[in-house]
């Protein structure tokens, strides 16, 4: 991952990527899979939801749907989902 604030720094970053494209491509894919994969994101959101309600997080998608339905039936709390 490269940070840059100037055109010169951006050009250096592109040069580094082009010099070892395979490595940077694999790394970019790992980052995307870790942080943007729908299953991963959903698990983090659900874990936060269940942590706030002191309920065990589901371990399968079927359990998740059942739990979501049950949570939606609960009375609202003052818990916030954003940390």
C-alpha positions as CSV (number, residue, x, y, z in Angstrom):
1,X,0.0,0.0,0.0
2,X,1.4,3.3,-1.0
3,X,0.7,6.8,0.3
4,X,1.5,9.9,-1.6
5,X,0.8,13.6,-1.6
6,X,2.7,14.7,-4.6
7,X,2.8,13.7,-8.2
8,X,6.4,12.7,-7.8
9,X,5.6,10.3,-4.9
10,X,2.7,8.9,-6.9
11,X,4.9,8.2,-9.9
12,X,7.4,6.4,-7.6
13,X,4.6,4.3,-6.2
14,X,3.4,3.3,-9.7
15,X,7.0,2.5,-10.6
16,X,7.4,0.2,-7.6
17,X,4.1,-1.5,-8.4
18,X,5.1,-2.1,-12.0
19,X,8.5,-3.4,-11.0
20,X,6.9,-6.2,-9.0
21,X,3.4,-6.4,-10.3
22,X,2.7,-10.0,-9.2
23,X,3.6,-9.2,-5.6
24,X,1.5,-6.1,-5.4
25,X,-1.4,-7.7,-7.2
26,X,-1.4,-10.6,-4.6
27,X,-1.2,-8.1,-1.8
28,X,-4.0,-6.0,-3.2
29,X,-6.2,-9.1,-3.5
30,X,-5.5,-10.1,0.1
31,X,-6.4,-6.7,1.3
32,X,-9.6,-6.7,-0.7
33,X,-10.6,-10.2,0.5
34,X,-9.8,-9.3,4.1
35,X,-11.5,-6.0,4.4
36,X,-14.2,-6.0,1.6
37,X,-15.3,-9.6,1.3
38,X,-19.0,-9.6,2.0
39,X,-18.8,-12.6,4.4
40,X,-16.0,-11.0,6.4
41,X,-17.8,-7.6,6.6
42,X,-21.1,-9.2,7.5
43,X,-19.4,-11.2,10.2
44,X,-17.8,-8.1,11.7
45,X,-21.1,-6.2,11.6
46,X,-23.0,-9.1,13.2
47,X,-20.4,-9.7,15.8
48,X,-20.7,-6.0,16.8
49,X,-24.4,-6.3,16.9
50,X,-24.4,-9.4,19.1
51,X,-21.7,-8.1,21.3
52,X,-23.8,-5.0,22.1
53,X,-26.8,-7.2,22.9
54,X,-24.8,-9.8,25.0
55,X,-26.0,-12.6,22.7
56,X,-23.8,-15.3,21.2
57,X,-22.9,-14.6,17.6
58,X,-24.2,-17.1,15.0
59,X,-21.7,-19.5,13.4
60,X,-23.6,-20.3,10.2
61,X,-25.6,-18.2,7.8
62,X,-28.8,-20.0,8.7
63,X,-28.2,-19.2,12.4
64,X,-27.4,-15.6,11.4
65,X,-30.7,-15.1,9.6
66,X,-32.6,-16.7,12.5
67,X,-30.8,-14.4,14.9
68,X,-31.4,-11.3,12.8
69,X,-35.1,-12.0,12.9
70,X,-35.0,-12.5,16.6
71,X,-32.9,-9.3,17.2
72,X,-35.4,-7.3,15.1
73,X,-38.2,-8.5,17.3
74,X,-36.3,-7.2,20.4
75,X,-37.1,-3.9,21.9
76,X,-34.6,-1.2,20.8
77,X,-31.7,-0.5,23.2
78,X,-29.5,2.5,23.7
79,X,-26.5,0.5,22.3
80,X,-24.7,2.0,19.4
81,X,-23.3,-0.1,16.6
82,X,-20.6,2.3,15.6
83,X,-17.5,2.2,17.7
